[in-house]
């Protein structure tokens, strides 16, 4: 099995209906692929931009195929892969795609993500600086 964790910037802010449509489609596709995961969305009002943090996990061939689609999806850009690794077990077992719409308060305790969406965040983001993404995602999964 394999996982990919990434952060990206939405092409435009996503309204609640846009997010619902994205989730409906993602959940159906992921279930067909045998993929699980979690998507976090944050709209940063100060910078007027939406941002995603997502983990997908499952059979390697399915993840590679799904990643090809995700990485070329024009609904987001500035994609930074935080982790791509072989895994022994799923972190988000049972979730074809969990979801959390967060705000600044939800991210306050997560080093490197409290300013998700700011110019500083996007200037400094790298796989090393974004290592907290796994902790962030896991925290929301465990708290559900």
ChimeraX attribute file (.defattr): number of C-alpha atoms within 10 A of each C-alpha:
attribute: neighborCount
match mode: 1-to-1
recipient: residues
	/A:1	16
	/A:2	20
	/A:3	25
	/A:4	19
	/A:5	24
	/A:6	21
	/A:7	28
	/A:8	21
	/A:9	23
	/A:10	21
	/A:11	15
	/A:12	13
	/A:13	19
	/A:14	18
	/A:15	10
	/A:16	10
	/A:17	9
	/A:18	11
	/A:19	15
	/A:20	13
	/A:21	11
	/A:22	12
	/A:23	17
	/A:24	12
	/A:25	12
	/A:26	18
	/A:27	19
	/A:28	12
	/A:29	15
	/A:30	21
	/A:31	14
	/A:32	11
	/A:33	17
	/A:34	13
	/A:35	28
	/A:36	24
	/A:37	27
	/A:38	22
	/A:39	21
	/A:40	18
	/A:41	23
	/A:42	23
	/A:43	23
	/A:44	18
	/A:45	13
	/A:46	8
	/A:47	10
	/A:48	11
	/A:49	18
	/A:50	21
	/A:51	24
	/A:52	20
	/A:53	25
	/A:54	23
	/A:55	26
	/A:56	24
	/A:57	28
	/A:58	24
	/A:59	16
	/A:60	16
	/A:61	12
	/A:62	18
	/A:63	22
	/A:64	15
	/A:65	11
	/A:66	16
	/A:67	15
	/A:68	11
	/A:69	11
	/A:70	13
	/A:71	17
	/A:72	11
	/A:73	11
	/A:74	10
	/A:75	14
	/A:76	18
	/A:77	16
	/A:78	13
	/A:79	16
	/A:80	18
	/A:81	19
	/A:82	22
	/A:83	17
	/A:84	15
	/A:85	12
	/A:86	14
	/A:87	14
	/A:88	9
	/A:89	12
	/A:90	16
	/A:91	20
	/A:92	21
	/A:93	14
	/A:94	12
	/A:95	16
	/A:96	23
	/A:97	24
	/A:98	21
	/A:99	20
	/A:100	16
	/A:101	13
	/A:102	14
	/A:103	15
	/A:104	15
	/A:105	8
	/A:106	15
	/A:107	16
	/A:108	13
	/A:109	11
	/A:110	15
	/A:111	15
	/A:112	17
	/A:113	22
	/A:114	16
	/A:115	16
	/A:116	27
	/A:117	24
	/A:118	17
	/A:119	10
	/A:120	10
	/A:121	16
	/A:122	16
	/A:123	8
	/A:124	12
	/A:125	18
	/A:126	14
	/A:127	17
	/A:128	10
	/A:129	14
	/A:130	23
	/A:131	17
	/A:132	16
	/A:133	23
	/A:134	17
	/A:135	13
	/A:136	19
	/A:137	24
	/A:138	15
	/A:139	12
	/A:140	17
	/A:141	18
	/A:142	9
	/A:143	7
	/A:144	8
